[in-house]
Every structure is written in C-alpha cells, then in structure tokens.
Amino acid sequence: MLAWLTYVLFALLALMYVHSLVECARTPSARIRCLPKPLWLLFMLWAPVLGSLAWTYFGRLPEQQETVGSGPAAESGAEQPIRA
C-alpha cells in the first residue's frame, strides 16, 4: 500500500514539473515577473519541485479578466470598446 502511494505521489510531482516547464516556455515574456524566463527555466531544472511551486505562485502575472458586454451600455445594446 505504501509503495502504491509513493508511485502516485511521484507521478503527481512529475506531472506538476512538466506542466510548469511547458507553461513557462509558452508564457510571453511580458507576463513573467521576478526573473527573466531563462532564469526561471534554469531554476526549475536545478530544483524541480521548489522551482515548479515558485513558478506557479510567483512566476507569472495573473491574466486580466475583461468581460465584454457588461455594464449599463451592454443593457442598452451598445458595444463597448475593449481597453488594453
């Protein structure tokens, strides 16, 4: 039973590591904070678990959630411009 849990934990950590590496490589440089992208990748290669956790919580800026069609103008049927 303990061996089975060890394999599951290892598989979850490996999945998290690969996901973080791919996500870091695909994230535009404008959305990365704290370190440049090559340093994030090196940190994740050097310390896989710690690097993946750091990337998840500190590496990228959150996506801005802009809703189109909300507010008083949407009720009247007028289109709102999307602001960047």
N, CA, C and O atoms as a GROMACS GRO file, in nm:
protein
  336
    1MET      N    1   0.082  -0.119   0.000
    1MET     CA    2   0.000   0.000   0.000
    1MET      C    3   0.086   0.126   0.000
    1MET      O    4   0.057   0.222  -0.071
    2LEU      N    5   0.191   0.125   0.080
    2LEU     CA    6   0.278   0.241   0.087
    2LEU      C    7   0.353   0.263  -0.045
    2LEU      O    8   0.373   0.377  -0.086
    3ALA      N    9   0.393   0.156  -0.109
    3ALA     CA   10   0.462   0.169  -0.238
    3ALA      C   11   0.370   0.230  -0.341
    3ALA      O   12   0.414   0.311  -0.423
    4TRP      N   13   0.242   0.194  -0.340
    4TRP     CA   14   0.146   0.248  -0.434
    4TRP      C   15   0.131   0.399  -0.415
    4TRP      O   16   0.128   0.474  -0.512
    5LEU      N   17   0.122   0.443  -0.289
    5LEU     CA   18   0.111   0.586  -0.260
    5LEU      C   19   0.238   0.662  -0.303
    5LEU      O   20   0.230   0.776  -0.348
    6THR      N   21   0.352   0.598  -0.289
    6THR     CA   22   0.478   0.660  -0.332
    6THR      C   23   0.478   0.682  -0.483
    6THR      O   24   0.520   0.787  -0.531
    7TYR      N   25   0.431   0.583  -0.557
    7TYR     CA   26   0.425   0.597  -0.704
    7TYR      C   27   0.327   0.706  -0.746
    7TYR      O   28   0.353   0.780  -0.841
    8VAL      N   29   0.216   0.715  -0.678
    8VAL     CA   30   0.116   0.818  -0.710
    8VAL      C   31   0.173   0.956  -0.681
    8VAL      O   32   0.157   1.048  -0.761
    9LEU      N   33   0.238   0.971  -0.567
    9LEU     CA   34   0.299   1.100  -0.533
    9LEU      C   35   0.407   1.138  -0.634
    9LEU      O   36   0.414   1.253  -0.676
   10PHE      N   37   0.490   1.044  -0.672
   10PHE     CA   38   0.594   1.069  -0.771
   10PHE      C   39   0.532   1.109  -0.905
   10PHE      O   40   0.582   1.200  -0.971
   11ALA      N   41   0.426   1.043  -0.945
   11ALA     CA   42   0.360   1.075  -1.072
   11ALA      C   43   0.300   1.215  -1.068
   11ALA      O   44   0.309   1.288  -1.166
   12LEU      N   45   0.239   1.253  -0.957
   12LEU     CA   46   0.182   1.387  -0.944
   12LEU      C   47   0.291   1.495  -0.948
   12LEU      O   48   0.274   1.598  -1.012
   13LEU      N   49   0.401   1.470  -0.880
   13LEU     CA   50   0.512   1.566  -0.882
   13LEU      C   51   0.572   1.578  -1.022
   13LEU      O   52   0.605   1.689  -1.065
   14ALA      N   53   0.587   1.467  -1.092
   14ALA     CA   54   0.640   1.470  -1.228
   14ALA      C   55   0.545   1.545  -1.321
   14ALA      O   56   0.590   1.621  -1.406
   15LEU      N   57   0.416   1.524  -1.305
   15LEU     CA   58   0.317   1.594  -1.387
   15LEU      C   59   0.321   1.744  -1.360
   15LEU      O   60   0.315   1.824  -1.454
   16MET      N   61   0.330   1.782  -1.234
   16MET     CA   62   0.339   1.924  -1.199
   16MET      C   63   0.466   1.986  -1.257
   16MET      O   64   0.463   2.099  -1.305
   17TYR      N   65   0.576   1.914  -1.252
   17TYR     CA   66   0.704   1.963  -1.303
   17TYR      C   67   0.698   1.985  -1.454
   17TYR      O   68   0.739   2.090  -1.503
   18VAL      N   69   0.648   1.888  -1.527
   18VAL     CA   70   0.640   1.901  -1.673
   18VAL      C   71   0.544   2.012  -1.711
   18VAL      O   72   0.573   2.089  -1.803
   19HIS      N   73   0.431   2.022  -1.643
   19HIS     CA   74   0.334   2.129  -1.670
   19HIS      C   75   0.397   2.266  -1.648
   19HIS      O   76   0.378   2.356  -1.729
   20SER      N   77   0.470   2.283  -1.539
   20SER     CA   78   0.534   2.412  -1.511
   20SER      C   79   0.639   2.447  -1.614
   20SER      O   80   0.649   2.563  -1.656
   21LEU      N   81   0.718   2.350  -1.656
   21LEU     CA   82   0.819   2.376  -1.759
   21LEU      C   83   0.755   2.420  -1.890
   21LEU      O   84   0.799   2.518  -1.951
   22VAL      N   85   0.653   2.350  -1.933
   22VAL     CA   86   0.586   2.384  -2.059
   22VAL      C   87   0.517   2.519  -2.047
   22VAL      O   88   0.522   2.600  -2.140
   23GLU      N   89   0.453   2.544  -1.936
   23GLU     CA   90   0.384   2.671  -1.916
   23GLU      C   91   0.483   2.787  -1.914
   23GLU      O   92   0.455   2.893  -1.971
   24CYS      N   93   0.596   2.769  -1.852
   24CYS     CA   94   0.699   2.874  -1.850
   24CYS      C   95   0.752   2.899  -1.990
   24CYS      O   96   0.770   3.015  -2.030
   25ALA      N   97   0.775   2.795  -2.065
   25ALA     CA   98   0.828   2.811  -2.200
   25ALA      C   99   0.728   2.879  -2.292
   25ALA      O  100   0.768   2.950  -2.384
   26ARG      N  101   0.599   2.858  -2.270
   26ARG     CA  102   0.497   2.914  -2.358
   26ARG      C  103   0.446   3.051  -2.314
   26ARG      O  104   0.378   3.118  -2.391
   27THR      N  105   0.477   3.094  -2.193
   27THR     CA  106   0.429   3.222  -2.143
   27THR      C  107   0.505   3.337  -2.209
   27THR      O  108   0.628   3.333  -2.214
   28PRO      N  109   0.434   3.438  -2.259
   28PRO     CA  110   0.503   3.554  -2.316
   28PRO      C  111   0.587   3.626  -2.210
   28PRO      O  112   0.551   3.630  -2.092
   29SER      N  113   0.698   3.683  -2.253
   29SER     CA  114   0.789   3.749  -2.160
   29SER      C  115   0.724   3.865  -2.086
   29SER      O  116   0.765   3.899  -1.975
   30ALA      N  117   0.623   3.926  -2.146
   30ALA     CA  118   0.556   4.039  -2.081
   30ALA      C  119   0.476   3.997  -1.958
   30ALA      O  120   0.448   4.081  -1.872
   31ARG      N  121   0.440   3.871  -1.947
   31ARG     CA  122   0.361   3.824  -1.833
   31ARG      C  123   0.445   3.758  -1.724
   31ARG      O  124   0.389   3.705  -1.628
   32ILE      N  125   0.576   3.761  -1.737
   32ILE     CA  126   0.664   3.697  -1.638
   32ILE      C  127   0.717   3.803  -1.542
   32ILE      O  128   0.757   3.912  -1.584
   33ARG      N  129   0.715   3.770  -1.414
   33ARG     CA  130   0.765   3.865  -1.315
   33ARG      C  131   0.879   3.803  -1.234
   33ARG      O  132   0.901   3.682  -1.240
   34CYS      N  133   0.949   3.884  -1.162
   34CYS     CA  134   1.056   3.848  -1.069
   34CYS      C  135   1.188   3.810  -1.137
   34CYS      O  136   1.293   3.862  -1.097
   35LEU      N  137   1.188   3.725  -1.237
   35LEU     CA  138   1.310   3.681  -1.305
   35LEU      C  139   1.284   3.672  -1.455
   35LEU      O  140   1.169   3.656  -1.496
   36PRO      N  141   1.388   3.682  -1.536
   36PRO     CA  142   1.370   3.656  -1.679
   36PRO      C  143   1.338   3.508  -1.703
   36PRO      O  144   1.368   3.422  -1.620
   37LYS      N  145   1.277   3.480  -1.817
   37LYS     CA  146   1.233   3.344  -1.849
   37LYS      C  147   1.347   3.242  -1.845
   37LYS      O  148   1.327   3.134  -1.789
   38PRO      N  149   1.466   3.270  -1.901
   38PRO     CA  150   1.573   3.168  -1.893
   38PRO      C  151   1.613   3.134  -1.750
   38PRO      O  152   1.645   3.018  -1.720
   39LEU      N  153   1.612   3.232  -1.661
   39LEU     CA  154   1.645   3.202  -1.521
   39LEU      C  155   1.537   3.119  -1.454
   39LEU      O  156   1.568   3.033  -1.371
   40TRP      N  157   1.410   3.143  -1.488
   40TRP     CA  158   1.303   3.058  -1.434
   40TRP      C  159   1.322   2.915  -1.481
   40TRP      O  160   1.307   2.822  -1.402
   41LEU      N  161   1.354   2.897  -1.609
   41LEU     CA  162   1.374   2.761  -1.660
   41LEU      C  163   1.493   2.694  -1.593
   41LEU      O  164   1.486   2.576  -1.559
   42LEU      N  165   1.603   2.767  -1.574
   42LEU     CA  166   1.719   2.710  -1.506
   42LEU      C  167   1.687   2.675  -1.360
   42LEU      O  168   1.730   2.572  -1.310
   43PHE      N  169   1.611   2.760  -1.295
   43PHE     CA  170   1.573   2.734  -1.156
   43PHE      C  171   1.487   2.608  -1.148
   43PHE      O  172   1.502   2.529  -1.055
   44MET      N  173   1.397   2.591  -1.244
   44MET     CA  174   1.312   2.472  -1.244
   44MET      C  175   1.392   2.346  -1.277
   44MET      O  176   1.359   2.238  -1.229
   45LEU      N  177   1.496   2.359  -1.359
   45LEU     CA  178   1.580   2.243  -1.388
   45LEU      C  179   1.669   2.209  -1.269
   45LEU      O  180   1.698   2.091  -1.245
   46TRP      N  181   1.714   2.311  -1.195
   46TRP     CA  182   1.802   2.290  -1.081
   46TRP      C  183   1.727   2.235  -0.960
   46TRP      O  184   1.775   2.144  -0.893
   47ALA      N  185   1.608   2.290  -0.933
   47ALA     CA  186   1.527   2.246  -0.818
   47ALA      C  187   1.385   2.222  -0.868
   47ALA      O  188   1.302   2.312  -0.862
   48PRO      N  189   1.356   2.103  -0.917
   48PRO     CA  190   1.228   2.079  -0.986
   48PRO      C  191   1.103   2.109  -0.903
   48PRO      O  192   1.015   2.180  -0.951
   49VAL      N  193   1.094   2.058  -0.783
   49VAL     CA  194   0.973   2.076  -0.704
   49VAL      C  195   0.962   2.220  -0.656
   49VAL      O  196   0.857   2.283  -0.672
   50LEU      N  197   1.067   2.273  -0.597
   50LEU     CA  198   1.065   2.410  -0.549
   50LEU      C  199   1.049   2.508  -0.664
   50LEU      O  200   0.976   2.606  -0.653
   51GLY      N  201   1.117   2.483  -0.775
   51GLY     CA  202   1.105   2.570  -0.891
   51GLY      C  203   0.965   2.571  -0.949
   51GLY      O  204   0.915   2.676  -0.988
   52SER      N  205   0.902   2.454  -0.955
   52SER     CA  206   0.765   2.447  -1.007
   52SER      C  207   0.667   2.520  -0.917
   52SER      O  208   0.578   2.590  -0.965
   53LEU      N  209   0.683   2.504  -0.786
   53LEU     CA  210   0.596   2.575  -0.693
   53LEU      C  211   0.619   2.726  -0.700
   53LEU      O  212   0.524   2.804  -0.697
   54ALA      N  213   0.745   2.767  -0.708
   54ALA     CA  214   0.775   2.910  -0.717
   54ALA      C  215   0.719   2.969  -0.846
   54ALA      O  216   0.665   3.080  -0.845
   55TRP      N  217   0.731   2.897  -0.957
   55TRP     CA  218   0.677   2.946  -1.083
   55TRP      C  219   0.525   2.960  -1.075
   55TRP      O  220   0.468   3.058  -1.123
   56THR      N  221   0.460   2.862  -1.014
   56THR     CA  222   0.315   2.866  -1.005
   56THR      C  223   0.266   2.986  -0.925
   56THR      O  224   0.167   3.048  -0.963
   57TYR      N  225   0.334   3.019  -0.816
   57TYR     CA  226   0.285   3.125  -0.729
   57TYR      C  227   0.350   3.261  -0.752
   57TYR      O  228   0.288   3.364  -0.723
   58PHE      N  229   0.474   3.266  -0.804
   58PHE     CA  230   0.544   3.393  -0.816
   58PHE      C  231   0.593   3.424  -0.957
   58PHE      O  232   0.640   3.536  -0.981
   59GLY      N  233   0.584   3.333  -1.049
   59GLY     CA  234   0.648   3.350  -1.178
   59GLY      C  235   0.573   3.427  -1.282
   59GLY      O  236   0.634   3.499  -1.362
   60ARG      N  237   0.441   3.415  -1.284
   60ARG     CA  238   0.367   3.479  -1.391
   60ARG      C  239   0.262   3.573  -1.334
   60ARG      O  240   0.210   3.553  -1.224
   61LEU      N  241   0.233   3.675  -1.411
   61LEU     CA  242   0.129   3.768  -1.373
   61LEU      C  243  -0.007   3.703  -1.400
   61LEU      O  244  -0.020   3.628  -1.497
   62PRO      N  245  -0.105   3.731  -1.318
   62PRO     CA  246  -0.237   3.674  -1.345
   62PRO      C  247  -0.298   3.735  -1.471
   62PRO      O  248  -0.271   3.850  -1.505
   63GLU      N  249  -0.380   3.655  -1.538
   63GLU     CA  250  -0.447   3.705  -1.657
   63GLU      C  251  -0.551   3.807  -1.616
   63GLU      O  252  -0.620   3.791  -1.515
   64GLN      N  253  -0.562   3.913  -1.696
   64GLN     CA  254  -0.663   4.013  -1.667
   64GLN      C  255  -0.795   3.966  -1.723
   64GLN      O  256  -0.806   3.936  -1.842
   65GLN      N  257  -0.894   3.960  -1.638
   65GLN     CA  258  -1.026   3.916  -1.678
   65GLN      C  259  -1.107   4.036  -1.723
   65GLN      O  260  -1.155   4.114  -1.640
   66GLU      N  261  -1.122   4.052  -1.853
   66GLU     CA  262  -1.205   4.161  -1.906
   66GLU      C  263  -1.331   4.100  -1.962
   66GLU      O  264  -1.327   4.009  -2.046
   67THR      N  265  -1.443   4.150  -1.916
   67THR     CA  266  -1.569   4.099  -1.966
   67THR      C  267  -1.623   4.196  -2.070
   67THR      O  268  -1.633   4.316  -2.046
   68VAL      N  269  -1.657   4.143  -2.182
   68VAL     CA  270  -1.716   4.223  -2.288
   68VAL      C  271  -1.867   4.211  -2.274
   68VAL      O  272  -1.920   4.101  -2.259
   69GLY      N  273  -1.933   4.323  -2.278
   69GLY     CA  274  -2.078   4.319  -2.271
   69GLY      C  275  -2.132   4.328  -2.131
   69GLY      O  276  -2.241   4.276  -2.105
   70SER      N  277  -2.061   4.391  -2.041
   70SER     CA  278  -2.114   4.409  -1.906
   70SER      C  279  -2.127   4.558  -1.878
   70SER      O  280  -2.056   4.639  -1.937
   71GLY      N  281  -2.215   4.593  -1.791
   71GLY     CA  282  -2.233   4.731  -1.754
   71GLY      C  283  -2.358   4.790  -1.817
   71GLY      O  284  -2.434   4.719  -1.884
   72PRO      N  285  -2.380   4.921  -1.796
   72PRO     CA  286  -2.504   4.983  -1.844
   72PRO      C  287  -2.513   4.991  -1.996
   72PRO      O  288  -2.623   4.983  -2.051
   73ALA      N  289  -2.402   5.005  -2.065
   73ALA     CA  290  -2.406   5.014  -2.211
   73ALA      C  291  -2.446   4.881  -2.273
   73ALA      O  292  -2.506   4.879  -2.380
   74ALA      N  293  -2.414   4.770  -2.207
   74ALA     CA  294  -2.450   4.639  -2.260
   74ALA      C  295  -2.600   4.617  -2.253
   74ALA      O  296  -2.658   4.550  -2.338
   75GLU      N  297  -2.663   4.675  -2.151
   75GLU     CA  298  -2.807   4.660  -2.139
   75GLU      C  299  -2.881   4.734  -2.248
   75GLU      O  300  -2.989   4.693  -2.290
   76SER      N  301  -2.823   4.846  -2.294
   76SER     CA  302  -2.888   4.924  -2.399
   76SER      C  303  -2.857   4.871  -2.538
   76SER      O  304  -2.918   4.916  -2.635
   77GLY      N  305  -2.764   4.777  -2.549
   77GLY     CA  306  -2.732   4.719  -2.679
   77GLY      C  307  -2.611   4.783  -2.745
   77GLY      O  308  -2.571   4.739  -2.853
   78ALA      N  309  -2.551   4.884  -2.685
   78ALA     CA  310  -2.433   4.949  -2.742
   78ALA      C  311  -2.310   4.866  -2.712
   78ALA      O  312  -2.299   4.805  -2.606
   79GLU      N  313  -2.218   4.864  -2.808
   79GLU     CA  314  -2.094   4.788  -2.789
   79GLU      C  315  -1.993   4.873  -2.713
   79GLU      O  316  -1.983   4.994  -2.733
   80GLN      N  317  -1.917   4.807  -2.626
   80GLN     CA  318  -1.813   4.876  -2.551
   80GLN      C  319  -1.678   4.840  -2.612
   80GLN      O  320  -1.655   4.725  -2.648
   81PRO      N  321  -1.588   4.939  -2.625
   81PRO     CA  322  -1.454   4.905  -2.672
   81PRO      C  323  -1.377   4.831  -2.564
   81PRO      O  324  -1.395   4.856  -2.445
   82ILE      N  325  -1.291   4.740  -2.606
   82ILE     CA  326  -1.206   4.665  -2.514
   82ILE      C  327  -1.082   4.748  -2.489
   82ILE      O  328  -1.013   4.787  -2.583
   83ARG      N  329  -1.053   4.775  -2.363
   83ARG     CA  330  -0.934   4.854  -2.328
   83ARG      C  331  -0.821   4.762  -2.290
   83ARG      O  332  -0.839   4.663  -2.218
   84ALA      N  333  -0.702   4.796  -2.340
   84ALA     CA  334  -0.588   4.712  -2.310
   84ALA      C  335  -0.507   4.770  -2.199
   84ALA      O  336  -0.405   4.711  -2.160
   0.00000   0.00000   0.00000
